[in-house]
Amino acid sequence: MKLKATKPERRWVRGAILGAAGHRLASAAFVLAILAALGLLFALATSAVAAPEPSAVLTALGARIEMVRIPPGHFRMGTDSTITGPQGWSNDGEGPAHDVTLTHSFWIGRYPITQRQWLAVMGVNPSHNLKSGLDAPVEQVSWGDCRAFITKLNQTQGLWIARLPSEAEWEYACRAGTSGERYGPIDQIAWYAGNSEGHSEPVGKKLPNAFGLYDMLGNVWQWCGDWFAAYSDSALVDPQGPASGEKRIMRGGCYYCDQVHARASRRNRDPEAHLYRSIGLRIAAEPRHLAGVADSAAVR
């Protein structure tokens, strides 16, 4: 004898089946929603890690100098390549390449110091390229001139201790995670003999590197704090260069230099008193204390 379900029973069974299916679909949707939320959180966390470093402004005597925090890290400094240029020039002193670790973050200028900033602090504009405008880099400054400028910065504001970057800091900041000679195509990132028409240009008109720094290559040479010395292949931690020497380091190339000089590993050296229409500076700095500084992690 077959038992036949009544209509109410059949409706109940269909409802139970649909209810169970709906429950499973709802559960699946809930799981998918959780996974999507986790994915969003991961994406936000990843984007937070990859975001540009924080910036702050060093203000002194009316000069506003935008600073960018550079994280600690490791890189390969110098080059093992042999490079030759016009009139028999060769890249002696750029090798051997060696490992360098910087254990602390530091702050460096987003741009080279401009004529406007130098004029505000020092009261004079020593530059040759006056027609390039006050937003072009200051030049015709010796290493000693740069030290006088930095001393005045430190005497007239209380938040920062300004200085010249070490050579290792400069190259690390210039490379910004890259390992080649440049952080981009030269015509997109630098003013040099091939595109400058024989004069400097206002800062920030070319593309920045991954740290958000402009004009690291080209426009004007930039003094560093180090004395020149030959490299060795030994790994170094927070190198500061020798305690004494005959010549100081300049980096980056310039607006009338051939492109062979606009390279991350290029080292130029001259006596402290040397000044020329292609030589300027970019400052580094340390916060004196937390007040007014965008990122307290930058304080050593």
Beta strands, then each sheet from edge to edge (+ up, - down):
strand 1: 55-60
strand 2: 63-70
strand 3: 73-77
strand 4: 98-102
strand 5: 106-109
strand 6: 160-163
strand 7: 221-227
strand 8: 236-237
strand 9: 248-251
strand 10: 268-270
strand 11: 279-281
strand 12: 284-287
sheet 1: 1+ 2- 5+ 12- 6+
sheet 2: 3+ 4- 8-
sheet 3: 10+ 9- 7+ 11+
end
